[in-house]
Amino acid sequence: MTPGVSVVSTVYNGQSYFDRAIPGILEQTYENFEFIVVDDGSTDQSRELLHQCAARDRRIRVFTPGRLGAAAAYNYGVAQAQGEYIARQDFDDRSYPDRLRHQVAFLDAHRDVGMVGGYYVLVDDRRGERYVRMPPTEHGAIIAAMARYVPIAHTVATFRRQAWTEAGGYPLVNNLIDLRFYLRVAKLGWKFANVPEVVGEHYVHESSWFHQTLKYVERQRDLARVQAQVVRELGLPRWMYLYSVGRHAYAYIPPGLKRIVRRGMVGSRERDV
């Protein structure tokens, strides 16, 4: 039977995280899925461990194309997919059991929606924070939020393979692959949504490839540029360029004040846990 959903994950030296993504996906209450895992040239034991997992569960399909880099590995994984829907899953994060059930039901009921996310627990080891992030659920509010932050967490994003194809796949960049991809999809006229359910956990830690590769200030400057691009290309009110300007200053705010700014001026809905 052709799977309705293809869960796509990539891993690079992720042997420490085999207790997160894999069990979270295999425990889903929605059962018609395949789990594609692309080993992106790992030099630790990840490849061997992945093949062991695949031998135990036939839903797991392991691919080892060598070192591609994050964006190219994402595209490679989606290209192998058989499902109509693509569920992204970062290897060091976890999806809750009902994630796919909620998101598939929403996409089935809303044919104009190209991508759906959800609420999620953010565990920030760098700042010692753990909270539920509750991004907007309606399309218009999500588009407006793209000028301020990333309103759909990539690790819990599920989208139509058709939208990915029309967008030309993920852009081959090193940073903000998700937001740049969302911009491509939005410009095609697809709608966005977040289900008002906590569907997973996203971990932020300094040992991740992302945080080791790009310096924090550089990431914030790049986000400011993409925020301005969102305002310009999606026709948002010109005053929203202020968020892009403010992003440059945000990089230098002391960690203890970032939550106040994030929840106040930026408008991020969060609940401590």
Residue pairs with C-beta under 8 A, 6 or more apart in sequence:
1 32
2 82
2 83
3 32
3 33
3 34
3 82
3 83
4 30
4 32
4 33
4 83
4 84
4 85
4 104
5 30
5 32
5 33
5 34
5 83
5 84
5 85
5 86
5 87
5 100
5 104
5 158
6 33
6 34
6 36
6 78
6 80
6 81
6 82
6 83
6 85
6 86
6 87
6 161
7 25
7 33
7 34
7 35
7 36
7 86
7 87
7 88
7 89
7 100
8 36
8 38
8 74
8 77
8 78
8 81
8 86
8 87
8 88
8 89
9 21
9 25
9 35
9 36
9 37
9 38
9 77
9 88
9 89
9 90
9 91
10 37
10 38
10 39
10 40
10 70
10 73
10 74
10 77
10 91
11 17
11 37
11 38
11 39
11 40
11 42
11 46
11 50
11 91
12 39
12 40
12 41
12 42
12 46
12 67
12 70
12 73
12 209
13 42
13 43
13 44
13 46
13 209
14 42
14 44
14 46
14 91
14 92
15 42
15 44
15 45
15 46
15 49
17 91
17 92
18 49
18 53
20 91
20 92
20 93
20 94
20 201
20 203
21 89
21 90
21 91
21 92
21 93
21 94
21 95
22 35
22 37
22 53
22 60
23 94
24 89
24 93
24 94
24 95
24 96
24 97
24 200
25 33
25 35
25 89
25 95
26 35
26 57
26 59
26 60
27 97
28 95
28 97
28 98
28 99
28 100
28 101
29 97
29 98
29 100
29 101
30 98
30 100
30 101
30 104
33 59
33 83
33 87
33 100
34 59
34 61
34 81
34 82
34 83
35 57
35 59
35 60
35 61
36 61
36 63
36 77
36 80
36 81
37 50
37 60
37 61
37 62
37 63
37 77
37 91
38 63
38 64
38 65
38 68
38 73
38 76
38 77
38 80
39 46
39 47
39 50
39 62
39 63
39 64
40 65
40 67
40 68
40 69
40 70
40 73
41 66
41 67
41 68
47 62
47 64
50 60
50 62
51 62
53 60
53 62
54 60
54 61
54 62
61 80
63 76
63 77
63 80
65 73
65 76
68 76
69 172
69 174
70 174
70 177
70 209
70 210
71 170
71 171
71 172
71 173
71 174
71 177
72 172
74 88
74 169
74 170
74 177
75 169
75 170
75 172
78 86
78 161
78 164
78 169
78 170
81 161
83 161
84 160
84 161
84 162
85 103
85 104
85 107
85 158
85 159
85 160
85 161
86 158
86 159
86 160
86 161
86 164
87 95
87 99
87 100
87 103
87 157
87 158
88 154
88 155
88 156
88 157
88 158
88 159
89 95
89 155
89 156
90 154
90 155
90 202
92 203
92 205
92 208
93 155
93 156
93 200
93 201
93 202
93 203
94 200
94 201
95 156
95 199
95 200
96 198
96 199
96 200
96 201
98 197
98 199
99 118
99 156
99 199
99 200
100 158
102 118
102 195
102 197
102 199
103 116
103 118
103 158
103 195
103 199
104 158
106 113
106 116
106 193
106 195
107 113
107 116
107 158
107 160
110 191
110 193
112 190
112 191
113 139
113 190
113 191
113 192
113 193
114 159
114 160
114 162
114 163
114 185
114 188
114 190
114 191
114 192
115 152
115 157
115 158
115 159
115 160
115 163
115 182
115 185
115 190
115 192
115 193
116 152
116 157
116 158
116 159
116 192
116 193
116 194
116 195
117 135
117 151
117 152
117 153
117 156
117 157
117 158
117 192
117 193
117 194
117 195
117 199
118 156
118 194
118 195
118 196
118 197
118 198
118 199
118 200
119 132
119 133
119 134
119 135
119 194
119 195
119 196
119 197
119 198
119 199
120 132
120 133
120 153
120 155
120 156
120 198
120 199
120 200
120 201
120 202
121 130
121 131
121 132
121 133
121 198
121 200
121 201
121 202
121 273
122 129
122 130
122 131
122 132
122 133
122 201
122 202
122 204
122 270
123 129
123 130
123 201
123 202
123 203
123 204
124 130
124 204
125 203
125 204
125 205
125 206
126 204
126 205
126 206
126 255
127 255
127 258
127 259
129 259
130 272
130 273
131 270
131 271
131 272
131 273
132 198
132 270
132 271
132 272
132 273
133 153
133 268
133 269
133 270
134 196
134 269
134 270
134 271
135 142
135 145
135 151
135 152
135 153
135 194
135 268
135 269
136 142
136 144
136 145
136 151
136 194
136 269
137 193
137 194
137 195
137 196
138 193
139 191
139 192
139 193
141 151
142 151
142 152
142 192
142 193
142 194
143 186
143 192
143 234
143 236
144 236
144 240
145 151
145 267
146 179
146 182
146 183
146 186
146 227
146 230
146 234
147 227
147 230
147 231
147 236
147 240
147 243
147 244
148 227
148 240
148 243
148 266
148 267
148 268
149 262
149 266
149 268
150 176
150 178
150 179
150 182
151 192
151 194
152 178
152 182
152 192
152 194
153 200
153 202
154 177
154 178
155 200
155 202
156 199
156 200
156 202
157 178
159 185
160 190
163 185
163 188
163 190
164 170
164 185
166 185
166 188
167 181
167 184
167 185
167 188
168 184
170 177
170 180
170 181
171 177
171 180
171 181
171 184
173 180
174 213
174 214
175 214
175 218
175 219
175 222
176 219
176 222
176 223
176 226
179 223
179 226
179 230
180 226
182 192
183 226
183 229
183 230
183 233
183 234
185 192
186 192
186 234
187 233
187 234
204 211
205 211
206 212
214 222
216 251
217 251
217 252
220 247
220 248
220 250
220 251
221 247
221 248
221 251
223 247
224 244
224 245
224 247
224 248
225 244
227 243
227 244
227 247
228 241
228 244
230 236
231 237
231 238
231 240
231 241
231 244
243 266
246 265
250 258
250 261
253 261
259 270
262 268
262 270
263 269
263 270
